[in-house]
Amino acid sequence: MTACMVGWSHSKFGKLEDEDVESLIVRVASDAIADAGVAPKDIDAIYLGFYNGGFSAQDFGSSLVMHANDALRFKPATRVENACATGSAAVHQGLNFLDAKRGRVVLVVGVEKMTDASGPEIGGILMKASYLKEESEIEGGFAGVFGRIAQQYFQKYGDQTDALARIASKNHKNGCANPYAQMQRDFSYEFCRDVSDKNPLVAGPLKRTDCSLVSDGAAALVLADMDTSLAMDKAVVFRATNQVNDYLPMSRRDMTFLDGAARAWSGALENAGLALDDLSLVETHDCFTIAELMEYEAMGLAKPGEGARVTLEGWAQKDGRLAVNPSGGLKSKGHPIGATGVSMHVMSAMQLRGDAGDMQVRDARLAGIFNMGGAGVANYVSILESLR
């Protein structure tokens, strides 16, 4: 335990027509600093999670954070990118800075502005997170990538349509209680399960309700070392963190099991001295419902091939054995790439502080976060606990 989250902020996710990357950064950075109650001059470093890849013409963004307050000028500011795990990568870099004792307070911002691009442009930008030498011709972009993964999983373990529909319905129901969520609509299990004009097939067995949303948004948090955190009004401590990267080409891996995710989870739990059952909730990377299903198995909630049991028996419901994505997850909340990992940390901190409103998981004590870059390539786990 080397650092804590001592303040945070979160924008609404969705199609934010009146915002650009700069305005989103400035707003959440300002709000997180105010929430932490720290003086901007006392921030020792800035990390910006910003995937971009062509979504925004303004590609160089690290110093845009300084527009939140003139006292941030001349602070070291670094942009971090690791595909869809960009936000968690920025958080972990901030923790590394504090662990190295290079400073005492760090500001982390995650941002993405995706909706200015056209549909084909969005697909092409996201496919840069795949292995283009082998995977660039997959139809349907990244939905096609996970559609192929779903097909392989179905071939090995049987049709999982029911399980995916239960995941989608659960996350949409949870998202109705999240004021920051892009889609606050409660879709029934039957609607999510059946192919229809409003819920067509998108790629392989994946339907529209199996896919996360194209989003704009930002989130920010302030990190402080333990000595500084002890004097703060609120503090959520990192019990453990872990990062595991796997091969980029899917051809070099068994894509019916997320081995990198499993290793990231087991290492983080071991470092924290915890078992999965000790956790109150998990915010996990449901970019597609098949990903959440496989993540049940990677985290150890179910054995390989038995993730459907989690959905059938309601283990991942907000009042179940382990609440998974009480925020609504990427599926309902939205997935602005660079902001997602930071958002997961903010949502989890709110839960542990008892400040999650209608999203609140009863007696939340320990939270796990899993943020994934690419198709199981960059895998980040954080385990959080409220210090006060």
N, C-alpha and C positions, 0 to 999 in steps of 0.2 A: 504494500500500500504506500505509494509514493506521492499521490496527488488526488485532488478532488475537483468535481464540478461545483462551482460556487455561484453561478449565475447563468441564465440562458434566455433565449428568445426564439420565436418561430413565426414565420409568415403563414398566411393562408397559402395552400397549394392549389394550383389550377391554371387556367388560362388567364394570366394577369396582363391584360392588354395595356394598362397604364404604367407598367413597370419595365425596367431594363435591368441588366446585370448589376450596374452600378447602384441604382436606387434600392434594389433588394439587399445588396451587401451593406449599404450604409444604414438602412433601417434596422436590420437584425443586429448588426454590430453595435449600434448605438443603444439598442434596447437591452442587449445582453450585458454590456458594460454597466448600464444603469441598474439592472437587476442584481448584478453582483455587488454593487456599491463600491467598486474600486475606482480610483482616479485613473483616467486614460494614460497619464504620464507614468504610472506604475506598471503598465503592461510591458513586458520584456520582449515578447516576440508575437508574431502573427502568422497563422497558417490558414490558407484559403484552399478549400476543396472545390475544384472547378474543372469538370471534365471537358466541356465545350466541344472540341473536335469539329467545329464549324457551325454549331448552333448560333453563336454570337460572333459578329465581326470583331468585337473587342476580345482578343484572345489573351492578352497579357493583363492579368487582373489583380495580382497580389497587392499592389500599392493602392488600388481603389479602396481598400479597407480604411486607409488613412483619411479618406474623405468624411469618415464618421466623426473625426475629431482631430483638430490640428496638433494636439499633443501626441498623436501617434506618428507624426512625421519623424523620419530617421530611425524608426524601429526596424529591426530585421523582419521582412515579410516574405513568405515563401508560398508559392502555389504548389499544391500536391494533386497528383492525378493517379488513380489506379482503377480505371474503368468504373463500374457501378459501385465499387467499394471506396470511391474517392473520398467521401465524407468521413468514413471511419479511418482511412489512411491519414487524413489531416489531424483527426483527434489523436491518433497514436503518435504522430510526429510531435505534437504538442507535449504529450506525456514523456516522450524520449528527451525533449529539451529540458523538462523539469527534472527528470531522473538523472540527467547529466549535470545537474546543478548549475546550469548556465543562466538561470533566472528563477523568479518565484511566481510570476503570473503570465499566462499565455491566453491570447484570444484566438479562437478557432471559428471560422465561418465556412459554411457550405452553401453553394448557390448553383442554380442552373436556370437558364431561360431557353426552353425548348420549342415553344409553340409558334415562334416566328418563322420556323422552317416549314417547308411543305412536307407532306407525307413521305414521298420518295426520298427527300433529303434527310429526313429523320431516320429512315431505315438505313440509308447508306452510312450515316454518321455512327449509328449504334453498331453496325456491322464491323466497324474498326476495332471493336473489342473482341472480335473473333479471330481465328487463324485464317487470314485471307487466302493463303496459298492453297488451302484445301476446302474452305467453307464459304467462300465468297459467292458461290453459285447456288447456295441453299435458298429456295424460294421462300418469300415471306419475311426476310430479314431475321431479326433476333427471335421473333415469334416462330419462325421456321426452324431456328436452331433448337429451341426448347420443344417445338413440335416433334422434331426428330428424336430428342431425348425421351419425350413422352411415349413415342411409338416403340422405342427400344425397351422402355420400362414395361409397357403393356404386353409386349411380346414375351417378356421373361416372367411376369407376375400376373398377367391377366388384365382384363379391361378395368380401368380405374375411374371410369366416368363418374360413378356415384361419389367416390371419395373427392374428386376434384370439385364437384358441384357443392359438396358440403363445406369445403374450404372456402370457396368463393362466397357462398351464402353467409358463412360465419363472419368473414372479414367485412362484407358489406354491412351486415347488421352492426358490427362493432364500430364501423366508420360513421354510422349515423350519430354516434355520441361524441365524435371528434370535431370540434369547431374549426380545425385547421384542414380537414379532409376535403379533397377535391370533389368526391362523389359521396354524398350523404343520402344514399338510397338503399333501402332494405329489399334486396332481391331474394325471392324464395328459392329453396332448394330445387323445386321443380323448374323454375325459370332458368336457373343456372345449369341444370342437367340437360334440358331439351334444346335441340337445334331449332331455331326459329328465325323469322325475318329480323327480329330485334336482337337475336343472339346467334349469329351465324358462325359456322366454322371459319377459323382464321388460318390455322396451320396444323396439319396432322389432325390429332383428336382434340386440339385446343380450340375452344370457342372464344367469343369476345369476352365473356365473363371470366375466362381463365387468364386474361392478360392485364397487366398493370397499365396505368394511364400515362400518356405524354403530359408532362407538367412543367410549370414554372414555380419557383419557390426558393426559399432560403431559410436557414436556421443557423444559430450561433450559440456558442457557449464560452464561458471563461473557466480556465483551469488554474488552480493554485497548488503550490506544494503544501505538505501537511502542516507545517508550522504556521503558514499564512492562513490555511483553511480553518484552523482551530479558533481563529479570532473572527470568522465570518458568521453572518446570520444563518446561513444554510450551507450544507456541504454534503455532497454525495460522493462517496469514495470509490475508487477503482480497486476492487478486490483482486482482479487479475485481468490481463489482456493477453491475446495471442494472435499471431498472424502466420498463416501457412499458405504458400503458393504452390500450385500444381502446374503440370504441363499446359501449354496453351492449346495445342491441337487436340481435338476430341478423339482423333484416331489413336492417340497414345494412351487412352484411358478407358476404363469400363464406365460408361456413362449411365449405368443403372444404379450407381452408388457414388455419392459425393465424398470421395476419400479425403480430399483436402479439408472439407468442412468438418468431417469426423475428427481429423487430427487436430484441427484448431479448437474444437469443443473439448476434446479430452485433455489437451494441454492446458487450456484455461481453467477447467474445473480442477485439475490436479494442482495447478499453481495456487488456486484459491482455497484448496483444502475442502472442496465441496463435492457433493453428488448432484446430479441433475434434479433429483427430487427436493433438494434444498431450495430451489428457485421458486419464486412466486409467479413470475411471468417471463416471457421471452418475446422480444421484438425480432422477427426473422425476415429474411429477404425473399418475399413472395412476389418476385417479378412476374412469375407465372405460377399458377396453382400447383403444377407438377413440381416446381422447386420447393414449395412449402412441404408437400407430401414427402419428398426425398430428404428434406431437412429434418423431419421428425426422426427418420432413421439415422441420419448423420449425428444428431445430438444425443441419440440413445433412448429416445422416447418409445421407439419401436424397433424390432429387429428388421434387417434388410428384407424388403418385400412385404412387410406387414404394416406399413404406414397407414393403410386404409382403416386398420383397427382403431387408430387414434380418432379418426373422424366418426366412425360408426358408434364408438362408445363415449364420444363427447369429451375426451380428455383435454382437448385444446380450447374448449369453450372458456369464456371469461370466468365462469364459476366451476371449471373442471379441474382435473388433476394438475395441469400446468397451462395457465392462460397464454395462448400464443396469438400475438398481434392484437391485443386489446385496443390498439389505436386504429384498427382497420387495415394495417399493413400497407404495403405499396399498392395493393389491389384496390383499396378504397381511398387511402390518403393521397395517392399519387406518387410518382417516382421522378422528381427532378434530380438527375443523376448525381451531381456534386453535393446536393443537399441531403440526400437520403440518409447516409450514415450519421450525420450530425443530428438530423431529426430523430433517428432511433434513440440516440443518447438523451436527447431532450425529453422525449416521450417517456422514457424509462425513469429519468430523474423525477419527472412530475409524479409518476406513480409512487415512487419510493418516498416522496415527500407528502403524499396524500393530497396532492394538488391537481389530480387528473379529472376532477369533475365527474361527469357522467361516464367517463371511461374507466373510472377507478376500479382496480382489482382490490378486493377486500384483504386487509392485513398484508399488503405488499411489503416485503422485507428485502428480498434479493431479486435482481433482474439480470437476465442474460440478453445479449445483443449479438446477432449474427448478420453481417453485411458481406455480400458476395460480389466480386468483380468478374465479369465474363461468365462463362458456363462452368462454374465451380473452380475458377482459376485462382483468384485472389480471395482469401478467406480470413475475415477478421472477427474475433470474438472479444467482447468486453463483458465483465461481470461487475455489477454495481451494487452498492449498499449505502443506505443513508447513514451519514455520520451523526447528523442531528436534524 
